[in-house]
Amino acid sequence: MTEHRTRAKERRGALVVAPSPTVLRAGAVWVTIANWAEGIRDVLGRVAVALPEGVLTPEQVRSVASTLFSGPPTGDRVWDGSCAPRALPRQALSRRLAGVLPTWVKTAAKDLRAAAQAAGFARRPLPDLEFDPAFVWQHHDLFQVVGLRWARLLGVPLVVFVDAPQVWEAARWGVSRRGYAHLLERLAERPVLTHADLVLAVSPEVADVLERLGVAGDRMAVAGCRADPRRFTPEIDGTEVREALGLQGRVVVGWVGSFRRFHAVDLLVEALGQVTRHVGEVSLLAVGDGATRYETEALAAELGVHAVFPGAVPHEEVPRYLAAMDLAVLPARSADEFHYSPLKLREYMAAGLPVVAAEVGETSRVMTDGVDGVLVEPGSVTALAAAVAKLCQDSGSRAELGRAARRRALEETVERDVREVLGRLGL
């Protein structure tokens, strides 16, 4: 990296590259991209975020996240350049066809659309920036090669941030790519990963998969998702949210995220069914939307759990909802499914909330049981119920755990990760 190190003396800031929100529809991922963009700007002074739709500021990227967080479960609202949501055109014929086509055909069609869009993005000239970037930071996605191309044109290092190798993760969730999954992985993922100067994996589990794909260990580092401790603070007042949701005078057990099977919110509801037999005036506040939301609501009603489901909210509103909680929970069915770095865990901790979490993957590395959180056996409703019930009845322990969680969040920031990246690149 001698050339990079020499040229970087005259450079500052970074160019962040991400795919279109029409392709990357996970709100939490856009929060992570915004956090990285802001962290780079805080350390180096300048940053620009390039999407197929144009060049954004970190604040505009955060508006993308909020649009996706608060949009309907189908995700048909995207950033339109003015930080306001707009409706995508309804393609009635394609929607009708999607209802009858086999799943693998629909997956292949999505892959073709993503490939076409990425190819168009890769042909774009370098954005006209007001500064010379010291490096290019790209969020990993299928077919995305534009970051590599621009980094080589600029003569600077490429850093690729990987939530998970896309083909591998999709296969774990049961997505079928009949006969072409290995080819797609080899042609659409591996080249950028193996040519990047530094690959950031969100967890050791993801790093292991990347190494099997050919990424050298000396060009890889682990950098989990981080929360911005300036946005999530214990000083935020949640009284207004409590009053609006009818939660005054109750111990509020909270959860935030997308309702999907592997998030195991049903285990939390079952645990609260046991808690309410022994602890009165306990409520569940589950913020978010998704495929399993309504069956989770039905389960809460069946078990007699007092629960409030406000739906999805803009990400900038999440700190107020966390402030309305007395403790937060991160359940999991098993360690086998847990390869990611949960943003919600970091936000819970930054907000100064005591957290009860399944002892799996990232949670067992981030939290110390009994010090800055409570760890329980994954998949065990009984263990989860016991831990939640204990904290519901002990406000002193809640306060102590919350303070320790906040301290941990202040130690592990994106700014620290940015400085480590600079050190790894010799900048």
Backbone torsions as a table, in degrees:
resi	resn	phi	psi	omega
1	MET	NA	26.3	-176.8
2	THR	-60.7	-44.3	-179.3
3	GLU	-61.3	-43.7	178.9
4	HIS	-59.1	-44.5	-174.4
5	ARG	-66.6	-37.4	-179.4
6	THR	-68.7	-47.3	-175.3
7	ARG	-71.7	-27.9	-174.8
8	ALA	-67.8	-15.8	179.1
9	LYS	-60.8	-28.0	-178.2
10	GLU	-100.9	7.8	-173.9
11	ARG	-115.6	159.8	176.2
12	ARG	-151.0	157.6	178.2
13	GLY	71.8	-170.4	-178.8
14	ALA	-152.1	157.4	173.4
15	LEU	-103.3	119.2	178.9
16	VAL	-99.0	133.5	-176.2
17	VAL	-121.8	133.7	179.1
18	ALA	-145.2	153.8	177.8
19	PRO	-72.9	178.6	-179.5
20	SER	-70.1	148.2	173.3
21	PRO	-62.0	-18.8	176.4
22	THR	-73.3	-18.2	177.2
23	VAL	-100.0	-47.1	-178.7
24	LEU	-100.8	98.3	-169.9
25	ARG	-106.0	10.5	-179.7
26	ALA	-87.6	115.3	-177.8
27	GLY	-58.6	-39.4	-178.2
28	ALA	-63.1	-33.2	178.6
29	VAL	-66.9	-39.1	178.7
30	TRP	-69.2	-31.8	173.5
31	VAL	-62.7	-43.0	178.6
32	THR	-61.9	-42.6	178.1
33	ILE	-62.7	-43.4	178.5
34	ALA	-63.0	-40.8	178.8
35	ASN	-62.3	-42.1	177.8
36	TRP	-64.9	-43.0	180.0
37	ALA	-61.0	-43.7	179.6
38	GLU	-68.7	-38.1	178.1
39	GLY	-63.0	-41.6	177.2
40	ILE	-62.7	-43.6	179.9
41	ARG	-64.2	-38.7	179.7
42	ASP	-63.5	-36.7	-176.8
43	VAL	-85.4	-43.3	-171.9
44	LEU	-107.0	-9.9	174.8
45	GLY	94.7	-27.9	-176.6
46	ARG	-139.0	146.4	174.0
47	VAL	-159.6	149.7	172.7
48	ALA	-138.7	142.5	-178.5
49	VAL	-114.7	117.0	-177.2
50	ALA	-101.1	124.6	173.1
51	LEU	-120.3	165.7	174.0
52	PRO	-56.8	-27.9	-178.4
53	GLU	-79.3	-14.9	-178.6
54	GLY	145.4	-174.0	-179.8
55	VAL	-98.5	128.4	-174.4
56	LEU	-116.5	159.2	168.1
57	THR	-88.2	164.4	175.6
58	PRO	-57.0	-35.4	179.9
59	GLU	-65.5	-38.4	177.5
60	GLN	-68.8	-35.2	175.6
61	VAL	-63.3	-39.6	178.5
62	ARG	-65.0	-31.3	177.1
63	SER	-68.8	-31.1	173.5
64	VAL	-60.6	-45.5	179.8
65	ALA	-60.3	-45.0	-178.2
66	SER	-65.0	-37.7	177.5
67	THR	-61.9	-43.5	-178.8
68	LEU	-72.4	-34.9	177.6
69	PHE	-63.9	-43.0	-172.7
70	SER	-95.4	-1.9	178.7
71	GLY	-74.9	170.2	178.9
72	PRO	-66.5	162.1	-177.4
73	PRO	-56.2	-25.9	-179.4
74	THR	-75.6	-12.1	175.9
75	GLY	65.8	44.3	-176.5
76	ASP	-102.7	28.1	173.2
77	ARG	-125.8	137.8	-178.2
78	VAL	-138.1	164.2	175.4
79	TRP	-65.4	135.1	-176.1
80	ASP	-112.4	12.0	179.9
81	GLY	101.9	-14.7	-179.8
82	SER	-117.4	15.6	-178.8
83	CYS	64.2	23.1	177.0
84	ALA	-123.0	145.3	-179.5
85	PRO	-72.9	148.4	172.4
86	ARG	-134.5	156.4	-179.3
87	ALA	-84.7	133.4	173.3
88	LEU	-71.9	149.8	180.0
89	PRO	-61.6	136.6	179.9
90	ARG	-79.2	121.9	-179.1
91	GLN	-104.0	84.8	-171.1
92	ALA	-58.3	-43.7	-176.7
93	LEU	-64.0	-46.5	-179.0
94	SER	-64.5	-33.4	178.3
95	ARG	-66.6	-39.8	178.5
96	ARG	-66.2	-40.5	178.6
97	LEU	-64.8	-38.2	-178.5
98	ALA	-60.7	-27.0	-179.0
99	GLY	-73.0	-18.6	-177.0
100	VAL	-113.6	-15.3	-177.7
101	LEU	-77.0	148.9	174.1
102	PRO	-60.8	152.0	-176.6
103	THR	-58.4	-41.8	-176.1
104	TRP	-67.1	-28.9	177.0
105	VAL	-69.2	-42.5	177.6
106	LYS	-63.2	-38.5	177.6
107	THR	-63.6	-42.8	178.9
108	ALA	-62.8	-38.8	178.5
109	ALA	-64.5	-41.0	177.2
110	LYS	-63.4	-41.1	178.9
111	ASP	-61.5	-41.0	179.9
112	LEU	-65.1	-41.7	178.4
113	ARG	-63.9	-43.5	179.3
114	ALA	-63.6	-39.0	179.2
115	ALA	-64.6	-41.9	179.9
116	ALA	-64.3	-43.1	-179.5
117	GLN	-66.8	-42.0	179.5
118	ALA	-64.5	-37.3	178.6
119	ALA	-64.1	-41.6	177.3
120	GLY	-63.9	-40.6	178.2
121	PHE	-63.2	-41.1	-176.9
122	ALA	-66.3	-23.5	-179.9
123	ARG	-84.4	-7.1	-178.6
124	ARG	-67.3	146.2	172.7
125	PRO	-71.0	164.2	176.4
126	LEU	-56.8	139.0	176.9
127	PRO	-61.8	149.3	177.7
128	ASP	-82.4	98.7	-175.0
129	LEU	-102.6	158.0	178.7
130	GLU	-89.8	6.0	179.8
131	PHE	-149.2	163.9	176.6
132	ASP	-98.9	114.1	-177.0
133	PRO	-65.2	145.6	175.3
134	ALA	-82.8	-24.5	175.6
135	PHE	-160.3	167.3	175.4
136	VAL	-111.4	131.2	177.7
137	TRP	-112.4	121.2	-178.0
138	GLN	-121.7	133.8	171.0
139	HIS	-77.2	130.0	-176.2
140	HIS	-72.9	134.4	173.7
141	ASP	-156.8	161.2	179.3
142	LEU	-56.4	136.5	172.5
143	PHE	73.1	-3.5	-174.2
144	GLN	-79.8	105.8	179.5
145	VAL	-117.9	-2.8	-174.0
146	VAL	-62.9	-36.2	179.3
147	GLY	-62.6	-41.7	177.8
148	LEU	-62.9	-44.8	-179.1
149	ARG	-62.3	-46.2	-178.1
150	TRP	-68.2	-37.2	178.1
151	ALA	-61.6	-40.8	179.6
152	ARG	-69.3	-37.0	177.0
153	LEU	-64.6	-37.4	-179.7
154	LEU	-80.8	-17.9	-175.9
155	GLY	71.6	34.9	-178.3
156	VAL	-125.7	165.6	-179.7
157	PRO	-69.5	154.3	173.5
158	LEU	-110.1	128.2	174.4
159	VAL	-112.4	125.6	179.8
160	VAL	-113.0	124.9	179.3
161	PHE	-98.1	126.1	-172.1
162	VAL	-121.6	111.4	170.8
163	ASP	-68.9	-40.5	176.2
164	ALA	-174.6	144.7	170.5
165	PRO	-57.7	127.7	-167.1
166	GLN	-66.3	-44.8	-178.1
167	VAL	-66.3	-43.9	179.3
168	TRP	-60.8	-48.2	-177.8
169	GLU	-65.1	-42.7	-179.9
170	ALA	-60.3	-39.0	178.6
171	ALA	-63.9	-35.6	177.8
172	ARG	-63.7	-32.9	-179.8
173	TRP	-91.0	8.0	173.8
174	GLY	89.5	14.0	178.5
175	VAL	-78.0	125.1	-176.9
176	SER	-94.7	128.7	171.3
177	ARG	-126.4	83.3	-170.4
178	ARG	-60.8	113.8	171.4
179	GLY	78.3	-5.9	-177.1
180	TYR	-129.7	5.9	-178.0
181	ALA	-60.9	-47.8	-178.2
182	HIS	-64.2	-41.0	179.4
183	LEU	-64.3	-41.9	179.2
184	LEU	-62.3	-43.4	179.2
185	GLU	-61.7	-43.2	-176.8
186	ARG	-69.9	-36.6	-174.5
187	LEU	-96.6	-29.9	-171.9
188	ALA	-107.0	-9.6	179.7
189	GLU	-122.7	-50.6	-170.8
190	ARG	-60.6	-40.9	-175.1
191	PRO	-57.5	-47.0	-179.3
192	VAL	-66.8	-42.0	-178.2
193	LEU	-62.7	-40.1	-176.8
194	THR	-82.1	-15.2	178.5
195	HIS	-100.4	-7.8	179.2
196	ALA	-68.2	149.7	177.7
197	ASP	-76.1	-30.2	177.5
198	LEU	-149.6	131.6	177.7
199	VAL	-113.5	125.6	179.6
200	LEU	-103.5	114.6	177.6
201	ALA	-97.2	139.9	-176.6
202	VAL	-73.5	-14.5	-178.9
203	SER	-156.2	159.2	175.0
204	PRO	-59.7	-31.9	178.5
205	GLU	-62.9	-43.1	177.2
206	VAL	-68.1	-37.6	178.2
207	ALA	-60.2	-38.1	178.5
208	ASP	-62.8	-41.2	178.9
209	VAL	-66.5	-41.1	179.5
210	LEU	-62.7	-38.0	179.0
211	GLU	-64.8	-37.4	176.8
212	ARG	-67.4	-24.5	177.6
213	LEU	-82.4	-5.2	175.6
214	GLY	110.0	5.6	178.1
215	VAL	-78.7	124.4	-178.1
216	ALA	-68.6	140.7	-177.9
217	GLY	-61.3	-31.5	-178.7
218	ASP	-78.6	-4.0	175.9
219	ARG	-113.6	25.3	-176.1
220	MET	-136.0	146.7	175.4
221	ALA	-143.4	156.9	177.4
222	VAL	-99.4	126.7	178.6
223	ALA	-140.6	99.9	-178.8
224	GLY	-71.9	171.0	176.3
225	CYS	-66.8	145.3	179.9
226	ARG	-125.3	153.4	171.5
227	ALA	-100.0	154.8	175.8
228	ASP	-87.8	107.0	-175.7
229	PRO	-66.8	-9.6	175.8
230	ARG	-79.3	-26.6	179.9
231	ARG	-89.8	-29.0	-179.0
232	PHE	-112.3	103.2	-177.9
233	THR	-132.7	152.1	178.1
234	PRO	-66.6	-15.7	-176.9
235	GLU	-78.1	-13.4	-180.0
236	ILE	-66.6	136.5	-176.2
237	ASP	-92.6	123.9	179.5
238	GLY	-101.4	11.2	-175.9
239	THR	-60.1	-43.5	-177.3
240	GLU	-61.6	-41.9	179.3
241	VAL	-65.9	-44.1	178.9
242	ARG	-57.6	-45.5	-178.8
243	GLU	-66.3	-41.7	-178.9
244	ALA	-64.0	-30.9	-177.1
245	LEU	-99.7	3.2	178.4
246	GLY	69.9	39.3	-175.9
247	LEU	-110.5	12.8	-179.9
248	GLN	-62.0	139.7	174.8
249	GLY	73.9	10.9	-179.0
250	ARG	-116.2	154.0	170.6
251	VAL	-83.9	118.9	-172.6
252	VAL	-102.2	117.9	175.3
253	VAL	-97.7	122.9	-170.4
254	GLY	-115.8	157.6	174.8
255	TRP	-152.1	142.6	178.2
256	VAL	-133.0	136.1	176.7
257	GLY	159.1	-167.4	176.7
258	SER	-97.7	135.9	-179.1
259	PHE	-77.4	96.9	177.0
260	ARG	-132.9	155.2	-172.3
261	ARG	-54.5	-43.3	-173.1
262	PHE	-74.8	-10.6	175.7
263	HIS	-79.1	-12.2	168.2
264	ALA	57.5	38.6	178.1
265	VAL	-66.7	-25.6	177.8
266	ASP	-61.9	-33.4	176.9
267	LEU	-64.6	-38.4	177.7
268	LEU	-64.3	-42.4	179.3
269	VAL	-63.4	-43.1	178.3
270	GLU	-62.6	-39.2	178.7
271	ALA	-64.6	-41.0	179.4
272	LEU	-68.7	-26.8	172.7
273	GLY	-60.1	-35.9	176.0
274	GLN	-76.7	-37.7	-177.7
275	VAL	-62.7	-42.7	-174.8
276	THR	-66.3	-15.5	176.0
277	ARG	-72.8	-23.1	-174.2
278	HIS	-117.6	-23.3	-177.7
279	VAL	-123.7	121.1	-179.4
280	GLY	-83.7	164.8	173.8
281	GLU	56.8	43.9	175.8
282	VAL	-110.3	136.2	-179.7
283	SER	-129.4	150.6	171.9
284	LEU	-100.1	130.1	171.4
285	LEU	-115.5	104.2	-176.7
286	ALA	-111.4	109.1	-173.6
287	VAL	-101.2	123.4	177.8
288	GLY	143.7	-176.0	-179.3
289	ASP	-146.4	171.0	178.4
290	GLY	150.2	-175.3	-169.3
291	ALA	-62.0	-33.0	-174.4
292	THR	-104.6	12.3	-176.0
293	ARG	-60.9	-49.5	-171.7
294	TYR	-71.6	-32.7	175.6
295	GLU	-72.0	-27.9	174.6
296	THR	-69.0	-40.9	176.0
297	GLU	-60.6	-42.4	-179.8
298	ALA	-64.3	-39.3	178.8
299	LEU	-63.7	-41.3	178.9
300	ALA	-61.8	-42.8	178.7
301	ALA	-64.3	-40.3	-179.1
302	GLU	-63.8	-37.9	-176.7
303	LEU	-90.0	0.3	178.9
304	GLY	73.0	27.7	179.2
305	VAL	-87.9	126.1	175.1
306	HIS	-72.7	113.2	-173.1
307	ALA	-138.9	146.5	177.0
308	VAL	-123.6	129.5	-179.5
309	PHE	-122.1	87.6	-176.8
310	PRO	-74.5	-6.2	-178.4
311	GLY	85.3	-169.6	-179.9
312	ALA	-75.8	142.8	178.0
313	VAL	-128.9	155.2	174.9
314	PRO	-56.6	146.5	-175.1
315	HIS	-61.5	-31.7	179.8
316	GLU	-67.4	-14.7	177.0
317	GLU	-89.8	-13.7	-175.9
318	VAL	-58.6	-41.1	179.2
319	PRO	-56.6	-35.2	179.5
320	ARG	-68.5	-35.8	178.2
321	TYR	-71.6	-38.1	176.0
322	LEU	-63.4	-36.5	179.5
323	ALA	-65.8	-20.3	178.0
324	ALA	-83.3	-4.8	-177.2
325	MET	-97.7	151.2	174.1
326	ASP	-96.1	-29.2	173.5
327	LEU	-154.3	158.7	-178.7
328	ALA	-125.5	155.7	-174.6
329	VAL	-130.3	143.2	174.4
330	LEU	-130.3	91.1	-178.6
331	PRO	-83.0	166.0	174.1
332	ALA	-157.1	147.8	-179.8
333	ARG	-77.2	-42.4	-178.2
334	SER	-159.1	161.1	178.5
335	ALA	-69.6	-23.4	-175.9
336	ASP	-63.8	-31.0	-176.5
337	GLU	-88.8	-5.0	-166.7
338	PHE	-103.5	92.6	178.8
339	HIS	-115.9	-3.9	-171.4
340	TYR	-99.2	177.0	177.8
341	SER	-112.2	102.5	-172.0
342	PRO	-71.2	116.7	177.9
343	LEU	-61.1	-36.1	-178.1
344	LYS	-59.2	-36.4	179.9
345	LEU	-61.4	-45.6	-179.1
346	ARG	-66.4	-36.2	179.5
347	GLU	-71.5	-39.4	173.9
348	TYR	-54.7	-49.1	-175.1
349	MET	-67.5	-41.1	178.8
350	ALA	-62.8	-32.5	178.8
351	ALA	-76.4	-2.9	179.5
352	GLY	76.2	27.8	179.2
353	LEU	-91.3	139.5	168.3
354	PRO	-69.9	138.2	-173.8
355	VAL	-121.4	134.0	169.4
356	VAL	-107.7	121.1	-174.3
357	ALA	-137.5	150.0	174.1
358	ALA	-65.6	140.2	-177.7
359	GLU	-81.1	79.7	-178.6
360	VAL	-139.6	147.8	169.3
361	GLY	39.6	-122.1	-173.9
362	GLU	-60.4	-38.1	-176.3
363	THR	-62.5	-37.9	-178.8
364	SER	-73.0	-18.7	176.8
365	ARG	-90.6	-30.8	-176.9
366	VAL	-83.0	-39.9	-174.5
367	MET	-103.7	145.7	172.2
368	THR	-109.2	118.6	-174.0
369	ASP	-56.6	126.8	178.5
370	GLY	82.8	-6.1	-179.1
371	VAL	-107.3	-59.2	179.3
372	ASP	-125.6	20.2	178.2
373	GLY	171.5	179.1	177.8
374	VAL	-125.3	125.5	179.9
375	LEU	-103.8	137.4	179.8
376	VAL	-130.9	163.6	-180.0
377	GLU	-64.0	128.7	179.4
378	PRO	-64.1	141.2	177.6
379	GLY	80.7	-5.1	-177.3
380	SER	-95.9	108.0	177.1
381	VAL	-66.0	-38.0	-178.7
382	THR	-62.8	-46.4	-179.6
383	ALA	-65.9	-39.4	179.2
384	LEU	-64.6	-44.3	-179.9
385	ALA	-62.5	-42.3	-178.4
386	ALA	-63.3	-43.1	-179.2
387	ALA	-66.9	-43.5	-180.0
388	VAL	-65.3	-44.7	-179.8
389	ALA	-59.8	-41.9	-179.4
390	LYS	-61.4	-44.8	-179.5
391	LEU	-71.4	-34.2	177.9
392	CYS	-58.8	-31.1	-176.1
393	GLN	-97.1	0.9	-175.1
394	ASP	-133.0	87.3	-178.5
395	SER	-65.9	-29.9	178.2
396	GLY	-63.8	-45.4	177.6
397	SER	-64.6	-38.2	178.1
398	ARG	-59.0	-46.0	-178.4
399	ALA	-64.3	-42.0	-178.1
400	GLU	-66.2	-45.8	179.1
401	LEU	-64.0	-39.6	-179.8
402	GLY	-63.5	-41.7	178.1
403	ARG	-63.6	-41.6	179.5
404	ALA	-67.3	-37.6	178.1
405	ALA	-63.5	-42.3	178.0
406	ARG	-61.1	-43.4	178.8
407	ARG	-59.9	-41.2	179.5
408	ARG	-64.4	-40.0	179.9
409	ALA	-64.6	-34.6	179.4
410	LEU	-71.2	-23.0	179.1
411	GLU	-80.1	-32.4	-173.3
412	GLU	-112.1	93.6	-175.8
413	THR	-119.7	165.2	175.7
414	VAL	-64.4	-36.7	179.8
415	GLU	-58.4	-40.2	177.1
416	ARG	-62.7	-41.6	179.1
417	ASP	-64.7	-39.0	178.9
418	VAL	-61.0	-43.1	179.6
419	ARG	-65.1	-37.0	177.4
420	GLU	-67.1	-37.1	176.3
421	VAL	-62.0	-46.0	179.5
422	LEU	-59.1	-40.8	178.6
423	GLY	-65.2	-41.5	179.1
424	ARG	-64.7	-32.7	-178.8
425	LEU	-86.3	-5.5	-178.8
426	GLY	73.9	28.6	-177.5
427	LEU	-101.9	NA	NA
